Amino acid sequence: MCRYGFKTYKPHFVCFKCRKTFKQPLPFDLLERDNKARRYTQLQSKDSLIIEEQEELNKLNRDYFNREIKCPECGSLMADLGLDFKAPPKTEVKRWKIIEGLYTVGHSFHTCGCTGPGFIPKDKSEYREYLKDYLASYSKQLQDVQRLDVQTSKDKNESINYWAERVRMIETELIKFELTFR
């Protein structure tokens, strides 16, 4: 059962520099607070918008849904790790490095609440295996896309770029891992 369907939870934002988490209100809650939710809903539901309305909608999206969240302690940008993130103690620096690396390669904790956060490597050997498994999986995806005919995949180049970027991210993180966990 999806526990997020019954109660509103705040997402966890993380400052990797301070090794702290802070919950933030949901964008729609902020729109409600500022009495802009009704207008936002009106703009979202329109089939076509005039230029001024599109600019207004873009501004609302920028200000509420795409806003930068800064750490209240150090001022660094914080990472949205989702509703299922549970922070390790501040003193567990290696676990924090692993979580930062996971975030760097695109792993976050945004789920519907049914399955929990999923596998989180607890030590450097588990993390190395995690990265190698994903590298193998992404490399296979890249090879499969490269083998497609142009006729069968209109967006073949886009798919190749997507998987090549994922492979590069994992390779970069593996190099960083080797330097960090010597």
C-alpha positions in Angstrom: 0.0 0.0 0.0 1.3 3.4 -0.9 1.7 5.3 2.4 2.2 8.6 0.6 -1.4 8.4 -0.7 -2.8 8.9 2.8 -0.7 11.7 4.3 1.4 14.5 2.9 5.2 14.1 3.6 7.9 16.6 3.0 10.8 15.7 0.8 14.3 15.4 2.3 16.9 17.8 1.1 20.6 17.1 1.9 23.6 19.2 2.3 26.6 17.0 1.6 29.0 19.6 2.9 27.4 19.8 6.3 26.1 16.1 6.2 22.7 17.2 7.3 19.1 16.9 6.0 16.3 19.4 6.1 12.7 18.8 5.1 11.1 21.2 2.7 7.5 22.0 2.0 6.0 20.7 -1.2 5.8 23.2 -4.1 2.0 23.1 -4.1 1.9 23.8 -0.3 3.9 26.9 -1.0 1.5 27.9 -3.7 -1.4 27.5 -1.3 0.5 29.5 1.4 1.0 32.4 -1.1 -2.5 32.2 -2.5 -1.3 31.3 -5.9 -2.5 27.6 -6.1 -5.8 28.5 -7.8 -4.2 30.6 -10.5 -1.5 27.9 -11.1 -4.2 25.3 -11.5 -6.1 27.5 -13.9 -3.1 28.1 -16.1 -2.2 24.4 -16.0 -5.6 23.3 -17.2 -5.9 25.7 -20.2 -5.4 24.2 -23.6 -3.6 27.2 -24.9 -2.0 30.2 -23.2 -1.4 33.7 -24.5 2.2 34.9 -24.1 1.6 36.7 -20.8 -0.1 33.6 -19.3 2.8 31.4 -20.5 5.3 33.7 -18.9 3.3 33.7 -15.7 3.1 29.9 -15.7 6.9 29.7 -16.4 7.6 32.1 -13.5 5.4 30.1 -11.1 7.2 26.9 -12.2 10.6 28.5 -11.7 9.7 30.0 -8.3 8.0 27.0 -6.8 8.8 23.8 -8.6 12.3 24.5 -9.9 13.6 26.6 -7.0 17.0 26.2 -5.6 17.1 25.1 -2.0 20.1 26.3 0.0 21.5 24.9 3.2 20.5 27.1 6.1 23.9 26.6 7.7 26.5 26.9 4.9 24.4 28.3 2.0 25.4 25.4 -0.4 22.8 24.1 -2.8 21.0 21.1 -1.4 20.1 17.9 -3.2 16.5 16.6 -3.2 16.9 12.9 -2.2 13.1 12.3 -1.9 10.7 11.1 0.7 12.4 7.7 1.5 15.8 9.0 2.4 17.1 8.3 5.8 20.4 10.0 6.7 23.2 8.2 8.3 24.7 9.8 11.4 26.8 12.9 10.7 30.0 11.1 11.9 29.8 8.3 9.3 31.7 10.2 6.7 32.2 7.2 4.4 28.5 6.4 4.2 27.8 10.1 3.4 30.4 9.9 0.6 28.6 6.8 -0.7 25.3 8.6 -0.7 26.8 11.6 -2.4 28.2 9.3 -5.1 24.8 7.6 -5.5 23.2 11.0 -6.0 25.9 11.9 -8.5 25.0 8.9 -10.7 21.3 9.6 -10.5 20.2 7.4 -7.6 17.7 9.1 -5.3 14.9 8.0 -3.0 11.8 9.1 -4.8 9.3 6.2 -4.5 5.6 5.8 -4.0 6.3 4.5 -0.5 5.4 0.8 -1.3 8.9 -0.6 -1.6 11.0 1.7 0.5 14.3 3.3 -0.6 15.7 0.2 -2.2 19.3 -1.1 -1.9 21.8 1.3 -0.4 25.4 0.1 -0.2 26.7 0.2 3.4 30.4 0.0 2.8 33.0 0.5 0.1 33.0 -3.0 -1.2 29.2 -3.0 -1.7 29.4 0.4 -3.3 32.1 -0.8 -5.7 30.0 -3.8 -6.7 26.9 -1.6 -7.1 28.8 0.7 -9.5 30.2 -2.1 -11.5 26.8 -3.8 -11.8 25.3 -0.5 -13.1 28.2 0.1 -15.4 27.7 -3.4 -16.9 23.9 -2.8 -17.2 24.3 0.7 -18.8 27.0 -0.6 -21.2 24.7 -3.4 -22.3 21.9 -0.9 -22.9 24.2 1.3 -24.9 25.3 -1.6 -27.1 21.7 -2.7 -27.6 20.7 0.8 -28.8 23.8 1.0 -31.1 22.7 -2.2 -32.8 19.2 -0.8 -33.7 18.4 0.1 -37.3 17.7 3.7 -38.0 14.3 2.7 -39.3 13.3 1.0 -36.0 14.5 3.8 -33.8 13.7 7.4 -34.8 15.5 8.7 -31.7 18.5 6.3 -31.9 21.0 9.2 -31.5 19.2 10.5 -28.5 19.1 7.1 -26.9 22.8 6.5 -27.6 23.6 9.9 -26.0 21.5 9.0 -23.0 23.2 5.7 -22.3 26.7 7.0 -23.2 26.2 9.7 -20.6 25.0 7.2 -18.0 28.1 5.0 -18.7 30.4 8.1 -18.4 28.8 9.1 -15.1 29.4 5.6 -13.6 33.0 5.5 -14.9 33.7 8.9 -13.5 32.2 7.9 -10.1 34.3 4.7 -10.1 37.5 6.7 -10.6 36.4 9.1 -7.9 35.6 6.1 -5.7 39.1 4.7 -6.1 40.6 8.0 -5.2 38.3 8.6 -2.2 38.4 5.1 -0.6 42.1 4.2 -0.9 
